[in-house]
């Protein structure tokens, strides 16, 4: 089989890399993505390895690049597209890149600091100007109020009638002012604290600004309040100062006179204009620097990522005794060994090494990883299989068959022509836009799920169209493409019905035995006349239930047959007779016979004698009871055939249970005494799967018989109990699973029925309302109803019902199909490839790492 049907054959290889060319060789391997490296220094910590300093240098460059990307994003500068991925930089170019990045960082950080200082100064001047404008209103109001504020609690503020001075002025206290801005949320607490601490020796005037002011400390727009505090005495002033500092107020000096205020405001205006000019020029210079950096930053990001990955791989290698050669061990597909040698030669030529690097294939006792090559069409289906479990090495791959069976089973549950067309159109749009860079870079998680599975959605839509034609349903309505096979006219011409019959009966039955009533089956799918029948649901239930049983038996039988290829590949022909044959007989003699009875009844009985057809379910139950019933037999000799099939099924159970353990026990004791080796002495865990893997590895790695004969005494004893226990569990699971799995396929019938009924309810309760009006208002109503119908169809029938059918089809493949032949206990092959690294254009990832 090819690599699509079975994983690639792998081998362990040893790479000998010269110290001078190791970097270039690993770079070539990363570009090609051929091998998976093994760690030859598992006991050495990450901080004690050879190339730790180089990795730290790469991390420092990543930090600088993250800083550059953040600054570029702040300025809104678009990044250019990197059409061709640059290669990893040469070691001599690393210092140049590092020097350029450090110079850029120093220049940008200095310009950014200056810009922040200028912005902060500008914000402070703006706040100061706003404060002066607001407090000017406070002073004008106090001047208009000649008497000034009066407080009955503090008569010492009243002026003396003789001297014209207050009591505070006579004590030598001076009137002072503190003005500034405070956040609106802190104003109430600030005023309360001022009152409690100063005991009324202050007068607070405040007004909220209409516009939001940018905070000089945080740079965020906030609602602020301008306040002016008048106080008597230095001690009170110190307390007020401390309270303002506690509430993080922005304080500014208050002019003593109106003339001084005007001078300060004129000075602020001039300084603000100068700062805006300098700030504008600083931003222009910063943009020029970032524009120039944006041309190379994406290339630098990719190069640094590749360089860091190379040094991580070099840390997995070990040095020989002379410290002149690095030794690496890799898993490599056998078909890619020639390409591996070519990559090493190319790396050696690029570095100018005198001694080329080379590769040797070595034997290994480890389990090789599983490599299954996919393309953009098959990758989605392979991901479904891998979600269950990565296939064991050289095991049959279910993905090629899942390409057909998965969308088909989905469509059986989702069959509707209209819904299938909508899915196909959506999938085709994604397929046609798959090369659009904007579509590829969309990082929305839900969108990525749909986009990665676009070909799967396309296949599911195509199969849904097919099953919709079989069910003859398009948005729950039938299509009369061909003429119906039933005729009502014949019931009148043959005098079976009259006008009196029509007036006295609400329901009438078409008799197929009357000539001309039934002219033959509908050419393709369900006859549309069944949509008008009162027993439509009964007919469709019977049809879909029996169809589900037949499809389930075929699907499970196909899974059992696929196990043959595993037995033959792993050279376990005895499993054909001791495992495959009993499993197949048990399944077919019971549930295969049930499918036969369904098909036979469909073919042997027509609509004219359908009333005399016996019940398949009754005959199937009587088969286990080994007795007849009052119903007529389906065919002559039915009782004998049923007893024979039941006996074969029962006899296959002990063969499945005991055959394999007894044969392995005989091989371990009898065959060893005869001196013949067939690879079965290495059974250590009592598992047939372990035995097959061990044997296949022996054959592929070229382990000789003499090697095993020398170590034969070191092998553990054959554990018959473990093998019996394992086989007993497998037998019970298979026999009971055949029953439960066959019943599990009835979900095809249940979900198909639910989907059809939901579609019908949605049409009757929503869309039909739009056809009741025949005026202009009715047209508007139809447009609104159709919009609602489209939204409900997409959200409920396509998304919710589609997800339900998808999950049920997934379960049928994982549990009912794959467990018949697929173990899924392998290790996925993860090659060292630069294409698997995060894209250099993914800014969010790099910024998040920094």
C-alpha positions in Angstrom: 0.0 0.0 0.0 1.0 3.6 -0.6 1.7 6.1 2.1 -1.9 7.3 1.9 -3.3 3.9 3.0 -0.5 3.1 5.4 2.1 5.2 7.2 5.6 5.7 5.7 8.3 3.2 6.4 10.7 4.9 8.8 14.3 4.2 9.8 16.8 5.5 12.4 19.7 7.4 10.9 22.9 8.8 12.5 24.1 12.2 11.2 27.8 13.1 11.5 28.1 16.9 11.2 31.3 18.7 11.0 31.5 21.6 13.5 32.0 24.2 10.8 29.1 23.0 8.7 26.6 21.8 11.3 24.7 25.1 11.3 24.2 25.1 7.6 23.3 21.5 7.4 20.6 21.9 10.1 19.4 24.9 8.2 19.0 22.9 5.0 17.1 20.1 6.9 14.8 22.7 8.5 13.9 24.1 5.0 13.1 20.6 3.7 11.4 19.2 6.8 12.7 15.6 6.4 13.7 14.3 9.8 12.7 14.2 13.5 15.6 14.7 15.9 16.1 12.7 19.1 17.6 14.2 22.2 21.0 12.6 22.9 21.5 14.7 26.0 18.4 13.9 28.1 20.2 14.2 31.4 21.7 17.6 30.7 19.7 20.6 31.7 18.8 23.3 29.2 21.2 25.8 30.9 24.2 23.5 30.6 24.1 22.8 26.9 26.6 23.8 24.3 24.7 26.6 22.5 23.0 28.3 25.5 24.7 31.7 24.8 23.5 31.6 21.1 20.0 30.9 22.2 20.1 33.8 24.7 21.3 36.1 21.9 18.4 35.0 19.8 16.0 35.7 22.7 17.5 39.2 23.1 16.9 39.9 19.5 13.4 38.6 19.8 12.8 41.1 22.7 14.1 44.0 20.5 11.9 42.9 17.6 8.9 42.7 19.9 9.6 46.3 21.0 9.9 47.4 17.3 6.6 45.7 16.4 4.9 47.4 19.3 6.1 50.8 18.3 5.2 50.1 14.6 1.7 49.1 15.7 1.3 52.3 17.8 2.2 54.4 14.7 -0.2 52.5 12.5 2.4 51.6 10.0 1.5 48.6 7.8 4.0 45.8 7.5 5.0 44.5 4.0 4.1 41.0 2.9 7.0 38.6 2.8 6.4 36.6 -0.3 9.5 34.4 -0.1 10.6 33.2 3.3 14.2 34.2 3.9 16.8 31.6 4.9 18.5 31.4 8.2 21.3 34.0 8.5 24.9 32.8 8.4 26.7 32.9 11.7 28.8 35.8 10.5 25.7 37.8 9.7 24.2 37.4 13.2 26.4 40.0 14.8 25.5 42.5 12.0 21.8 41.9 12.7 22.3 42.2 16.4 24.2 45.5 16.0 21.5 46.9 13.8 18.8 45.9 16.2 20.6 47.4 19.2 21.3 50.6 17.4 17.6 50.9 16.4 16.4 50.1 19.9 18.7 52.8 21.4 17.6 55.4 18.9 13.9 54.6 19.2 14.0 54.4 23.0 15.7 57.8 23.1 13.2 59.4 20.6 10.3 57.7 22.4 11.4 59.1 25.8 11.7 62.6 24.4 8.3 62.3 22.8 6.8 61.1 26.1 8.4 64.0 27.9 7.1 66.5 25.3 3.6 65.0 25.4 3.6 65.1 29.2 4.7 68.8 29.2 2.1 69.6 26.6 -0.6 68.0 28.7 0.5 69.9 31.8 0.4 73.2 29.9 -3.0 72.3 28.6 -4.3 71.5 32.1 -2.7 74.7 33.4 -4.4 76.8 30.8 -7.8 75.1 31.4 -7.3 75.7 35.2 -6.6 79.4 34.7 -9.6 79.9 32.5 -11.9 78.2 35.0 -10.4 79.9 38.1 -10.7 83.3 36.4 -14.4 82.8 36.6 -14.2 82.0 40.3 -12.3 85.3 40.9 -14.8 87.3 38.8 -17.7 85.9 40.8 -16.0 86.8 44.1 -15.3 90.3 42.9 -19.0 90.8 42.0 -19.9 89.6 45.5 -18.7 92.6 47.5 -19.6 91.1 50.9 -18.0 87.9 50.1 -19.0 84.5 51.6 -20.3 84.6 55.2 -20.1 81.8 57.6 -22.0 82.1 60.9 -19.8 79.5 62.5 -16.6 81.6 61.9 -17.2 85.2 62.9 -13.4 85.9 62.8 -13.7 86.3 59.1 -15.8 89.5 59.5 -14.1 92.8 59.0 -13.6 95.2 61.9 -15.7 98.4 61.5 -12.9 100.7 62.7 -9.7 99.2 61.1 -11.3 97.4 58.2 -9.2 94.2 58.9 -10.4 90.7 59.8 -9.3 89.0 63.0 -7.1 86.6 61.0 -5.2 89.5 59.4 -4.7 91.1 62.8 -3.0 87.8 63.9 -0.6 88.1 61.0 -2.2 85.3 58.8 -1.9 85.7 55.1 -4.5 84.7 52.5 -3.2 81.9 50.2 -4.5 80.0 47.2 -3.9 76.4 45.9 -5.3 75.5 42.5 -5.2 72.4 40.4 -7.2 69.5 38.9 -8.5 66.3 40.4 -10.3 63.3 39.0 -14.1 63.6 39.2 -14.4 60.3 41.1 -12.2 61.6 43.9 -13.8 64.9 44.3 -16.4 64.1 46.9 -13.9 62.3 49.2 -11.4 65.2 48.7 -13.9 67.8 49.7 -15.0 65.9 52.8 -11.3 65.4 53.9 -10.6 69.0 53.4 -13.5 70.1 55.5 -12.6 67.7 58.4 -8.9 68.5 58.5 -9.0 72.3 58.0 -12.0 72.9 60.3 -13.5 75.5 57.9 -10.3 77.6 57.5 -10.5 77.0 53.8 -12.9 78.0 51.0 -13.2 75.5 48.1 -14.5 76.5 44.7 -14.7 73.8 42.0 -16.1 73.3 38.5 -16.2 70.2 36.3 -14.6 70.4 32.9 -16.9 69.7 30.0 -14.3 67.8 27.9 -12.2 64.9 28.9 -8.6 65.7 29.7 -5.8 63.3 29.1 -4.0 62.3 32.3 -0.2 63.2 32.0 0.7 60.2 34.2 -1.3 57.5 32.5 -2.1 59.1 29.1 -5.8 58.0 29.4 -8.7 60.5 29.0 -10.4 61.2 32.3 -13.1 63.5 33.6 -11.5 66.1 35.8 -12.6 68.9 38.2 -10.8 72.2 38.5 -10.6 73.5 42.1 -9.4 76.6 43.8 -8.7 76.5 47.6 -8.5 79.8 49.6 -6.9 79.4 53.0 -5.5 81.5 55.9 -2.1 80.8 57.3 0.9 78.7 56.4 0.0 75.8 58.6 -3.4 75.4 56.9 -1.6 75.7 53.6 0.7 72.8 54.5 -2.2 70.6 55.5 -4.0 71.4 52.2 -0.8 70.6 50.3 -0.6 67.2 51.9 -4.2 66.4 51.2 -3.7 67.3 47.6 -0.7 65.1 47.4 -2.6 62.2 49.0 -5.3 62.4 46.3 -2.8 62.8 43.5 -4.0 66.2 42.4 -2.3 68.0 39.7 -1.4 71.4 41.3 -0.4 74.5 39.4 0.7 78.0 40.8 -2.2 80.5 41.0 -1.5 84.1 39.9 -2.0 86.8 42.6 -3.6 89.3 40.2 -5.5 89.6 37.0 -2.6 91.1 35.2 -0.3 88.3 36.2 -2.9 85.8 35.1 -3.1 87.3 31.6 0.7 87.2 31.3 0.8 83.6 32.4 -1.9 82.6 29.9 -0.1 84.4 27.0 3.1 82.6 28.0 1.3 79.3 28.1 -0.1 79.9 24.7 3.4 80.6 23.2 5.0 77.6 25.0 2.1 75.3 23.8 2.6 76.3 20.2 6.4 75.7 20.5 5.8 72.3 22.1 3.3 71.3 19.4 5.8 72.2 16.7 8.7 70.2 18.4 6.4 67.3 19.1 5.2 67.2 15.4 8.8 67.1 14.2 9.7 64.4 16.7 6.8 62.3 15.5 7.8 62.8 11.9 11.3 61.7 12.7 10.0 58.7 14.7 7.8 57.7 11.8 10.7 57.9 9.4 12.8 55.6 11.6 9.9 53.1 12.0 9.1 53.2 8.3 12.7 52.2 7.5 12.6 49.5 10.3 9.3 48.1 9.0 10.9 47.2 5.7 13.2 44.7 7.4 11.5 43.7 10.6 9.4 40.9 9.2 12.5 39.4 7.6 14.5 39.7 10.8 11.7 38.0 12.8 11.7 35.0 10.5 15.5 34.8 10.4 15.8 35.0 14.2 13.1 32.3 14.7 14.9 30.0 12.3 18.3 30.7 13.9 16.9 30.0 17.4 15.3 26.7 16.1 18.7 25.6 14.6 20.5 26.2 17.9 17.8 24.3 19.8 18.4 21.3 17.4 22.2 21.6 17.8 21.7 21.3 21.6 20.1 17.9 21.0 23.3 16.6 19.4 26.3 15.2 21.1 30.0 15.8 20.4 32.5 13.1 19.6 35.7 12.7 21.7 37.6 15.2 19.5 34.9 17.9 19.8 35.2 18.4 16.0 32.1 16.5 15.0 28.5 16.6 16.1 26.5 13.4 16.2 22.7 13.5 15.8 20.1 10.7 15.6 17.0 11.2 13.6 13.9 9.4 12.4 13.6 9.7 8.6 11.3 8.2 6.0 13.1 5.5 4.0 12.0 7.2 0.8 13.6 10.5 1.9 17.1 9.1 2.6 18.4 10.3 -0.7 17.0 13.8 -0.1 18.6 13.8 3.4 22.0 13.0 1.9 21.5 15.8 -0.7 20.6 18.3 2.1 23.8 17.4 4.0 25.9 17.8 0.9 24.3 21.2 0.2 24.9 22.4 3.7 28.6 21.3 3.5 29.1 23.2 0.2 27.4 26.3 1.6 29.7 26.4 4.6 32.8 25.6 2.5 33.8 22.7 4.7 36.6 20.5 3.5 35.1 17.3 5.1 31.5 16.7 4.1 28.8 15.6 6.6 27.3 12.2 6.0 24.5 9.9 7.3 24.4 6.3 8.3 21.3 4.1 8.8 21.4 2.3 12.1 19.1 -0.3 13.7 16.8 0.7 16.6 14.6 -1.1 19.1 12.4 2.0 19.6 9.0 2.4 18.2 9.2 4.5 15.0 6.9 7.5 14.7 4.0 7.5 12.3 4.1 9.7 9.2 1.0 10.0 7.0 1.4 12.5 4.1 -1.6 14.6 3.4 -2.6 17.5 1.2 -5.1 20.3 1.7 -8.0 18.0 0.7 -7.2 15.0 2.9 -5.7 16.9 5.9 -9.1 17.6 7.5 -10.2 14.0 7.4 -6.8 12.9 8.7 -7.2 15.3 11.6 -10.5 13.5 12.5 -8.7 10.2 12.6 -5.8 11.6 14.6 -8.1 13.1 17.1 -9.1 9.6 18.0 -5.5 8.5 18.2 -2.4 8.6 16.0 -2.1 5.3 14.1 0.4 2.7 15.2 3.5 2.4 13.0 2.6 0.9 9.6 -1.0 0.4 10.7 -3.9 0.7 8.1 -4.9 4.3 7.9 -8.7 4.9 8.0 -8.5 8.4 6.6 -8.8 7.6 2.8 -12.0 5.7 3.5 -13.2 8.4 5.9 -13.1 10.8 2.9 -16.2 9.0 1.6 -17.9 7.3 4.6 -17.8 10.4 6.9 -19.6 12.9 4.7 -22.0 10.1 3.5 -23.1 9.2 7.0 -23.3 12.9 7.8 -25.6 13.4 4.8 -27.8 10.4 5.8 -28.7 12.3 9.0 -28.7 15.8 7.3 -30.2 14.9 3.9 -31.9 18.0 2.4 -31.3 19.3 -1.1 -31.7 23.0 -0.1 -29.5 22.8 2.9 -26.8 20.9 1.0 -26.7 23.6 -1.7 -26.2 26.3 0.9 -23.3 24.2 2.4 -21.7 23.7 -1.0 -21.9 27.4 -1.9 -20.3 28.4 1.5 -17.5 25.7 1.0 -16.9 26.8 -2.6 -16.5 30.4 -1.5 -13.9 29.3 1.1 -12.1 27.1 -1.5 -11.9 29.9 -4.0 -10.7 32.4 -1.4 -8.1 30.0 0.1 -5.2 31.9 -1.4 -6.3 35.3 -0.2 -3.8 36.6 2.3 -6.5 38.3 4.4 -8.4 35.0 4.7 -5.2 33.1 5.7 -4.3 35.6 8.4 -7.6 35.7 10.1 -6.9 34.4 13.6 -10.5 34.0 14.7 -10.7 30.5 16.2 -14.2 29.7 14.9 -13.3 30.9 11.4 -10.1 28.8 11.4 -12.2 25.7 12.2 -14.5 26.3 9.2 -11.6 27.3 6.9 -9.4 24.3 7.7 -12.4 22.0 7.1 -13.5 23.7 3.9 -13.1 20.6 1.7 -14.8 18.5 4.4 -17.8 20.9 4.4 -17.8 20.7 0.5 -18.0 16.9 0.6 -20.7 16.9 3.3 -22.7 19.4 1.2 -22.4 17.3 -2.0 -23.5 14.2 -0.2 -26.3 16.1 1.5 -27.5 17.1 -2.0 -27.4 13.4 -3.0 -29.3 12.1 0.0 -31.7 15.1 -0.3 -32.6 13.9 -3.7 -33.0 10.3 -2.3 -35.4 11.6 0.4 -36.9 14.1 -2.1 -36.7 17.0 0.3 -35.8 20.6 -0.4 -36.3 22.8 2.6 -38.8 20.0 3.7 -40.8 20.3 0.4 -40.7 17.5 -2.2 -39.7 18.0 -5.8 -41.8 16.4 -8.6 -39.0 16.0 -11.0 -40.5 12.9 -12.6 -44.1 12.0 -12.8 -45.5 10.1 -9.7 -45.9 6.4 -10.0 -49.4 6.7 -8.3 -52.5 7.8 -10.2 -55.8 8.9 -8.6 -57.7 8.9 -11.9 -57.7 5.1 -12.0 -59.7 4.9 -8.8 -62.6 6.8 -10.5 -62.3 5.0 -13.9 -62.5 1.6 -12.1 -65.5 2.9 -10.1 -63.7 2.5 -6.8 -64.4 6.1 -5.9 -67.3 8.4 -6.6 -68.3 11.9 -5.8 -70.2 10.6 -2.8 -67.0 8.9 -1.6 -65.1 12.1 -1.7 -67.8 14.0 0.2 -68.3 11.4 3.0 -64.6 10.5 3.7 -61.9 12.8 4.9 -59.1 10.2 4.2 -59.0 7.8 1.2 -56.7 4.9 0.5 -55.2 4.2 -2.9 -55.4 0.5 -3.7 -52.3 -0.6 -5.7 -54.2 -3.8 -6.8 -56.5 -1.7 -8.9 -55.3 -1.4 -12.5 -53.6 1.9 -13.3 -53.3 3.1 -9.7 -49.6 2.1 -9.3 -47.6 2.3 -12.4 -44.1 1.5 -11.0 -41.6 3.0 -8.5 -40.4 6.5 -8.7 -37.2 6.7 -10.9 -35.0 8.3 -8.2 -35.7 8.7 -4.5 -39.0 8.9 -2.7 -42.2 9.4 -4.6 -43.5 13.0 -4.0 -47.0 11.7 -3.4 -45.9 10.4 0.0 -45.7 14.1 1.2 -49.5 14.1 0.9 -50.1 10.8 2.6 -51.3 10.6 6.2 -49.1 7.6 6.8 -46.1 9.4 5.4 -44.2 9.4 8.8 -44.9 5.6 9.3 -43.5 4.8 5.8 -40.4 7.0 6.2 -39.7 5.7 9.7 -39.7 2.1 8.4 -37.6 3.0 5.4 -34.9 5.0 7.3 -34.7 2.6 10.2 -34.1 -0.4 7.9 -31.7 1.6 5.8 -29.7 2.5 9.0 -29.3 -1.1 9.9 -28.1 -2.1 6.4 -25.6 0.8 6.3 -24.4 0.0 9.9 -23.7 -3.7 9.1 -21.9 -2.7 5.9 -19.8 -0.1 7.7 -18.8 -2.5 10.5 -18.1 -5.3 8.1 -15.8 -3.0 6.1 -13.9 -2.2 9.3 -13.5 -5.9 10.1 -12.2 -6.6 6.6 -9.7 -3.8 6.8 -8.1 -5.7 9.7 -7.0 -8.3 7.2 -4.4 -5.9 5.8 -2.9 -5.4 9.2 -2.6 -9.1 9.8 -1.0 -9.7 6.4 1.4 -6.7 6.8 2.6 -7.7 10.2 3.0 -11.4 9.0 0.3 -12.7 11.4 -1.5 -15.0 9.0 -2.7 -17.1 11.9 -4.9 -14.1 12.9 -6.8 -14.5 9.7 -8.2 -17.8 11.0 -8.2 -17.2 14.7 -9.4 -13.5 14.8 -10.7 -12.2 11.5 -12.7 -15.2 10.4 -14.6 -15.7 13.8 -15.3 -12.0 14.0 -16.6 -11.9 10.4 -18.8 -15.0 10.9 -20.2 -13.7 14.2 -21.1 -10.3 12.6 -22.5 -11.6 9.3 -24.4 -14.7 10.7 -26.4 -12.5 13.0 -26.6 -8.9 11.8 -25.6 -9.6 8.2 -28.5 -12.0 8.1 -30.8 -9.3 9.5 -29.8 -7.0 6.6 -30.4 -9.9 4.2 -33.9 -10.3 5.4 -34.6 -6.6 5.0 -33.3 -6.6 1.4 -35.1 -9.9 0.6 -38.4 -8.5 1.9 -38.0 -5.4 -0.2 -37.3 -7.4 -3.4 -39.7 -10.3 -2.8 -42.8 -8.3 -1.9 -44.3 -5.5 -3.9 -46.9 -2.9 -3.0 -49.7 -5.2 -4.2 -48.9 -8.0 -1.7 -47.3 -5.9 1.0 -50.1 -6.6 3.4 -49.1 -10.3 3.5 -45.4 -9.6 4.1 -44.1 -11.0 7.4 -42.4 -8.9 10.0 -38.6 -9.0 9.8 -38.2 -8.1 13.5 -40.4 -11.1 14.6 -38.4 -13.5 12.5 -35.1 -12.1 13.8 -36.3 -12.6 17.4 -37.5 -16.1 16.7 -34.1 -16.9 15.3 -32.6 -16.6 18.8 -35.5 -18.5 20.3 -35.2 -21.3 17.7 -38.9 -21.6 17.2 -41.4 -20.7 14.5 -44.2 -18.2 14.6 -47.6 -17.8 13.2 -46.4 -15.6 10.4 -45.4 -17.2 7.1 -41.8 -17.7 6.3 -39.8 -15.3 4.1 -38.4 -18.1 2.0 -38.4 -21.9 1.9 -36.1 -23.6 4.5 -35.8 -20.4 6.5 -35.8 -22.2 9.9 -32.9 -24.5 9.0 -30.8 -21.6 7.7 -31.4 -19.6 10.8 -30.5 -22.4 13.2 -27.3 -23.1 11.1 -26.3 -19.4 11.2 -26.9 -19.2 14.9 -24.8 -22.2 15.6 -21.9 -20.8 13.5 -22.1 -17.5 15.3 -22.1 -19.3 18.7 -19.2 -21.6 17.7 -17.1 -18.6 16.5 -17.1 -17.2 20.1 -14.9 -19.9 21.7 -12.6 -19.8 18.6 -12.2 -16.1 19.0 -11.6 -16.5 22.8 -9.2 -19.4 22.9 -7.7 -19.8 19.5 -5.1 -17.1 19.6 -3.8 -17.8 23.2 -3.5 -21.5 22.5 -1.7 -21.0 19.3 0.8 -18.5 20.9 1.3 -20.9 23.8 2.1 -23.7 21.3 4.5 -21.5 19.4 6.3 -20.5 22.6 6.8 -24.0 23.9 6.4 -26.4 21.0 8.1 -24.4 18.2 11.0 -23.3 20.5 11.8 -26.9 21.3 11.9 -27.7 17.6 14.5 -25.0 17.2 12.5 -22.9 14.7 12.3 -19.1 15.2 9.4 -17.1 13.9 9.7 -14.0 16.0 7.4 -15.1 18.8 10.0 -15.6 21.6 9.9 -11.8 22.2 6.3 -11.8 23.4 6.7 -9.8 26.6 3.4 -8.1 27.3 1.0 -10.8 26.2 -0.5 -8.6 23.6 -1.1 -9.5 20.0 -0.6 -5.9 19.0 2.8 -5.8 20.7 3.7 -9.1 19.1 2.9 -7.7 15.6 5.0 -4.5 16.2 7.9 -6.5 17.5 7.9 -8.9 14.6 7.5 -6.1 12.0 10.5 -4.3 13.5 12.6 -7.4 13.4 11.9 -7.9 9.7 12.4 -4.3 8.7 15.5 -3.7 10.8 17.2 -6.8 9.6 17.7 -8.5 13.0 19.1 -12.0 12.3 17.9 -15.2 13.8 21.2 -15.8 15.4 20.9 -12.6 17.4 17.7 -13.9 19.0 19.1 -17.3 19.6 22.0 -15.9 21.6 19.6 -13.8 23.8 16.8 -16.5 23.9 17.5 -17.3 27.5 17.2 -13.7 28.6 13.7 -13.5 27.3 10.9 -13.6 30.0 8.6 -16.5 30.3 5.4 -16.6 28.2 2.5 -15.2 30.3 -0.5 -17.3 29.2 -2.7 -15.7 31.8 -2.1 -12.2 30.4 -2.8 -13.3 26.9 -6.0 -15.1 27.9 -7.1 -12.0 29.8 -6.4 -9.7 26.9 -8.2 -12.0 24.5 -11.2 -12.4 26.8 -11.6 -8.7 27.1 -11.4 -8.4 23.3 -13.9 -11.1 22.7 -16.4 -9.7 25.2 -16.0 -6.2 23.8 -16.4 -7.4 20.2 -19.4 -9.6 20.7 -21.3 -7.2 22.9 -20.1 -4.3 20.7 -21.6 -5.9 17.6 -25.0 -5.7 19.3 -24.6 -2.2 20.7 -22.9 -0.9 17.6 -25.7 -2.2 15.4 -28.2 -0.4 17.6 -26.0 2.7 17.6 -26.4 3.1 13.8 -30.1 3.7 14.4 -29.0 7.3 15.2 -28.9 7.7 11.4 -32.7 7.2 11.3 -33.4 9.3 14.4 -31.4 12.4 13.4 -32.7 12.2 9.8 -36.2 12.2 11.1 -35.5 15.0 13.5 -33.9 17.1 10.8 -36.8 16.6 8.4 -39.4 17.4 11.1 -37.6 20.6 12.2 -37.4 21.7 8.5 -41.1 21.1 8.1 -42.0 22.9 11.3 -39.9 25.9 10.3 -41.5 26.1 6.9 -45.1 25.8 8.3 -44.7 28.2 11.2 -42.5 30.8 9.5 -42.3 30.7 5.7 -46.0 29.9 5.1 -47.0 33.1 6.8 -45.4 35.1 4.0 -47.6 33.6 1.3 -50.9 34.7 2.9 -50.9 38.2 1.5 -51.4 39.1 -2.2 -51.0 42.9 -2.0 -48.1 45.2 -1.8 -48.1 44.8 2.0 -47.9 41.1 1.4 -44.7 41.5 -0.7 -43.1 43.4 2.1 -44.3 40.8 4.6 -42.9 38.0 2.4 -39.5 39.8 2.3 -39.4 40.1 6.1 -40.6 36.5 6.7 -38.1 35.2 4.2 -35.3 37.0 6.0 -36.4 35.5 9.3 -36.7 32.1 7.7 -33.2 32.4 6.3 -31.7 33.4 9.6 -33.4 30.5 11.5 -32.5 28.0 8.7 -28.8 29.0 9.0 -28.6 29.2 12.8 -30.8 26.2 13.7 -30.8 23.8 10.8 -27.4 24.4 9.3 -25.3 25.2 12.4 -27.0 23.5 15.3 -28.3 20.5 13.4 -25.2 20.3 11.3 -23.0 20.2 14.4 -25.2 17.5 15.9 -25.0 15.4 12.7 -21.2 16.0 12.6 -20.7 14.8 16.1 -22.8 11.7 15.6 -21.0 10.8 12.4 -17.7 11.3 14.3 -18.8 8.9 17.0 -19.9 6.3 14.4 -16.4 6.4 12.9 -14.5 6.4 16.2 -16.4 3.8 18.1 -18.3 1.6 15.6 -15.9 1.6 12.7 -12.3 2.3 13.8 -12.3 0.0 16.8 -12.7 -3.0 14.5 -9.1 -2.6 13.1 -7.5 0.6 14.4 -5.6 0.8 17.6 -4.4 4.4 17.4 -1.5 4.1 19.9 1.2 5.5 17.7 3.5 8.5 18.0 3.1 11.2 15.4 6.1 12.1 13.3 7.0 15.8 13.9 9.8 16.8 11.6 12.1 19.7 12.2 10.7 22.1 9.7 10.7 25.9 9.5 7.2 25.8 8.1 5.9 24.5 11.4 7.2 27.5 13.3 5.0 30.4 14.0 4.7 32.7 11.1 7.0 35.7 11.2 4.1 38.0 10.3 2.1 36.8 13.4 2.8 39.9 15.4 0.5 39.0 18.3 2.4 35.8 19.0 5.8 37.5 19.1 4.6 40.4 21.2 2.9 37.9 23.5 6.1 36.0 24.0 8.0 39.2 24.8 
